[in-house]
Amino acid sequence: MGGSAAHGQKIAFLGTGKIGEALLSGLLRAGKDPADVLVTARRPERAVELAARYGVVAVSNAEAAKLADTLILAVKPQDMGALLEELAPHVSPGRLVISAAAGIPTAWFEQRLAAGTPVVRVMPNTPVLVDEGMSVISGGSHATEEHLARAEEIFSSVGKALRLPEAQQDAATALSGSGPAYFYFLVEAMTDAGILLGLPRQVAHDLIVQSAIGASVMLRDSGEHPVKLREAVTSPAGTTIAAIRELENHGVRAALLGALEAARDRSRELASGGK
């Protein structure tokens, strides 16, 4: 892995939960030196456990802020205020601050950190746990091309990373941030349908999961439009078109439009401090 994140620069993970740990392990697999990776956690024993597992360095939040070139804040949104209070006195404007907390705008961080501190906001999703994440990256007002590239490189170690204007973050949260849940919901419903049709639950599950994986790989690798791929399965007067007619009759397409709009609106509410 080339670029600044791979060589010499120290990266600190603050509040290393599941997503933080997935990112940390992905970065190490991509060639980052564990000696250049610092970790903090709310429970000291958690930081010690991570240090033992990955060979990284357990430190306090204040030490991380003083020592690291890049700080990745991976705590829950509701814990971010307390973390920033603790960090702010120790973060010099030369540091890059990356937030992986849903909904909090870069301006919020900029108000609480030294003037000129570069902030990058990232919305990853849970498939970072299997190196198939989709992370959406937006720069704050002081983030340069180099800062965005550094964030992109880090998050690319666990999947794909895409830069978007911050105004599109709520829409991206609705699509990719929450996106895996919609597919799990669909698999759950299709598994129930398989049981209704007389298949054992495990058989229905296996048939659908492998179909989902196959369809996903074809979508990613074929370069074909989804309509074309669907049409290739949909023969005249066949089984697939009978099923699709029922999906259209039940307004599934309209339901998805409404669902994603609701998710986008909720993301906006949370970002503006709504409960």
C-alpha positions in Angstrom: 0.0 0.0 0.0 1.6 3.3 -1.1 1.2 6.8 0.2 1.5 8.5 3.5 -0.6 6.3 5.6 1.6 3.3 4.9 5.0 4.8 5.8 6.1 6.4 9.1 3.0 8.3 10.0 1.4 7.4 13.3 -2.3 6.7 13.2 -4.4 6.6 16.4 -7.7 4.9 16.8 -9.7 6.4 19.6 -12.6 4.3 21.0 -11.8 1.1 19.2 -15.1 -0.8 19.0 -16.0 -3.3 16.3 -15.7 -1.0 13.4 -12.6 0.6 14.7 -11.0 -2.8 15.2 -12.0 -3.9 11.7 -10.3 -0.8 10.3 -7.2 -1.4 12.5 -6.8 -5.0 11.4 -7.4 -4.1 7.7 -4.7 -1.4 7.9 -2.2 -3.9 9.4 -3.0 -6.5 6.7 -2.4 -3.7 4.1 1.2 -3.3 5.4 1.0 -0.7 8.1 3.7 -1.1 10.8 1.9 -2.0 14.2 4.5 0.2 16.0 3.0 3.2 14.2 -0.6 2.4 15.3 -1.9 3.7 18.6 -5.2 2.6 20.3 -7.4 3.9 23.1 -10.5 2.5 24.6 -13.0 3.5 27.3 -12.0 0.5 29.3 -8.2 0.3 29.7 -8.3 -3.6 29.6 -9.8 -3.4 26.1 -6.9 -1.2 24.9 -4.4 -3.7 26.4 -6.2 -6.6 24.8 -6.0 -4.9 21.3 -2.3 -4.1 21.9 -1.6 -7.8 22.7 -3.7 -9.1 19.7 -2.3 -6.8 17.0 1.1 -5.6 18.4 -0.1 -2.0 18.4 0.5 0.5 21.2 -2.1 1.2 23.9 -2.2 4.8 25.0 -4.4 7.4 26.7 -6.5 9.8 24.6 -4.2 12.7 25.5 -1.1 10.7 24.4 -2.8 9.7 21.2 -3.6 13.4 20.4 0.0 14.4 21.1 1.7 11.5 19.2 -0.4 10.7 16.2 -0.4 12.4 12.8 -3.9 11.1 12.1 -6.6 10.6 14.8 -9.5 8.3 13.9 -12.5 9.0 16.2 -14.5 5.8 16.3 -16.8 6.4 19.3 -20.6 6.5 19.3 -22.0 10.0 18.3 -23.4 10.5 21.8 -19.9 10.0 23.3 -18.1 12.4 20.9 -18.7 15.6 22.9 -16.9 14.2 26.0 -14.0 12.8 23.8 -13.6 16.2 22.1 -13.4 18.0 25.4 -10.6 15.7 26.5 -8.8 15.9 23.2 -9.1 19.5 22.1 -6.3 20.9 24.4 -3.8 18.4 22.9 -4.6 18.5 19.2 -2.4 20.9 17.2 -3.7 22.1 13.8 -1.1 19.9 12.0 -3.1 16.8 13.0 -5.7 15.2 10.7 -8.9 14.3 12.6 -11.1 11.7 11.0 -14.6 11.1 12.4 -16.4 7.8 11.8 -19.4 8.8 13.8 -22.7 9.0 12.0 -24.4 12.3 11.5 -21.9 14.8 13.1 -20.9 17.5 10.6 -17.3 18.5 10.2 -18.2 22.1 11.3 -19.1 20.7 14.7 -15.5 19.4 15.1 -13.9 22.5 13.7 -15.7 24.6 16.3 -14.2 22.5 19.1 -10.7 22.1 17.8 -7.8 24.6 17.2 -8.5 26.9 14.3 -7.4 25.4 11.0 -7.5 21.8 12.1 -8.3 19.5 9.1 -11.3 17.3 9.7 -12.6 14.5 7.4 -15.9 12.8 8.0 -16.4 9.2 7.0 -19.5 7.0 7.0 -18.4 3.3 6.8 -20.8 0.4 7.0 -20.6 -3.0 8.8 -19.2 -5.0 5.9 -15.8 -3.4 6.7 -15.7 -6.4 9.1 -15.2 -8.6 6.0 -13.2 -6.2 3.9 -16.2 -5.4 1.8 -17.1 -2.0 3.3 -18.5 1.0 1.6 -17.0 4.2 3.2 -18.1 7.7 2.1 -15.6 10.4 2.7 -16.2 14.2 3.0 -13.7 16.9 3.8 -14.2 19.8 6.1 -13.2 23.4 5.3 -9.5 22.9 6.2 -9.1 19.4 4.6 -6.8 19.4 1.6 -6.4 16.8 -1.2 -3.6 15.2 0.8 -5.9 14.8 3.8 -8.7 13.3 1.7 -6.2 10.9 0.0 -5.0 9.8 3.5 -8.5 9.0 4.7 -9.3 7.3 1.4 -6.2 5.1 1.7 -7.1 4.1 5.3 -10.7 3.1 4.5 -9.8 1.5 1.2 -8.0 -1.2 3.2 -11.4 -2.6 4.3 -13.4 -2.2 1.1 -14.2 0.7 -1.2 -14.0 4.4 -0.4 -15.8 7.2 -2.3 -15.5 10.9 -1.9 -18.7 12.9 -1.8 -19.6 16.5 -0.9 -20.7 16.6 2.8 -24.2 17.8 1.7 -24.7 14.3 0.3 -23.6 12.4 3.5 -27.2 12.0 4.8 -28.3 10.4 1.4 -25.2 8.1 1.5 -26.1 7.1 5.1 -29.5 6.0 3.9 -28.1 4.0 1.0 -24.8 2.5 2.1 -24.7 3.2 5.8 -28.0 1.5 6.5 -27.9 -0.5 3.2 -26.7 -3.9 4.5 -29.8 -4.0 6.7 -32.2 -3.8 3.8 -30.5 -6.8 2.1 -30.7 -8.8 5.4 -34.3 -7.9 5.7 -34.9 -9.1 2.1 -33.1 -12.4 2.7 -35.1 -12.9 5.9 -38.4 -12.4 4.0 -37.3 -14.6 1.1 -36.3 -17.3 3.6 -39.8 -17.2 5.1 -41.2 -17.5 1.6 -39.1 -20.6 1.0 -40.5 -22.2 4.2 -44.0 -21.3 3.0 -43.2 -23.2 -0.3 -42.2 -26.2 1.7 -38.4 -26.0 2.0 -36.5 -26.5 5.3 -35.3 -23.2 6.7 -31.6 -24.0 6.3 -32.1 -25.0 2.7 -34.1 -21.8 1.9 -31.4 -19.7 3.6 -28.5 -21.4 1.7 -30.3 -21.0 -1.7 -31.0 -17.3 -1.1 -27.6 -16.4 0.4 -25.7 -17.9 -2.5 -28.1 -16.3 -5.0 -27.5 -13.0 -3.3 -23.7 -13.4 -3.4 -23.8 -14.5 -7.1 -26.0 -11.6 -8.0 -23.8 -9.1 -6.2 -20.6 -10.4 -7.9 -22.3 -10.2 -11.3 -23.5 -6.6 -10.5 -19.9 -5.7 -9.5 -17.9 -7.5 -12.1 -20.1 -7.7 -15.3 -20.3 -4.0 -16.0 -23.9 -4.6 -17.0 -26.9 -2.4 -15.9 -29.1 -4.1 -13.3 -32.1 -3.9 -15.7 -30.1 -5.9 -18.3 -29.1 -8.5 -15.7 -32.7 -8.8 -14.5 -33.9 -9.2 -18.1 -31.5 -12.0 -18.7 -33.3 -14.0 -15.9 -36.8 -13.0 -17.1 -38.1 -15.2 -19.9 -41.4 -14.7 -21.6 -44.4 -15.9 -19.6 -42.0 -17.5 -17.1 -41.6 -17.8 -13.3 -39.5 -14.6 -12.8 -41.9 -12.2 -14.5 -44.8 -13.7 -12.5 -42.9 -12.9 -9.3 -41.9 -9.4 -10.5 -45.5 -8.6 -11.4 -46.4 -9.3 -7.7 -43.6 -7.1 -6.5 -44.9 -4.3 -8.6 -48.5 -4.9 -7.5 -47.4 -4.6 -3.9 -45.5 -1.3 -4.6 -42.1 -2.7 -3.6 -40.2 -0.1 -5.7 -42.3 2.8 -4.2 -41.8 1.3 -0.7 -38.0 1.4 -1.2 -38.1 5.0 -2.4 -40.1 5.9 0.7 -37.9 3.8 3.0 -34.6 5.4 1.8 -36.2 8.9 2.0 -37.2 8.2 5.6 -33.6 7.0 6.4 -32.2 10.2 4.9 -34.6 12.4 6.8 -33.8 10.6 10.1 -30.0 11.0 9.4 -30.7 14.8 9.0 -32.6 14.9 12.3 -29.8 13.1 14.2 -27.2 15.4 12.6 -29.1 18.5 13.8 -29.2 17.1 17.4 -32.6 15.4 17.2 -33.3 12.5 19.6 
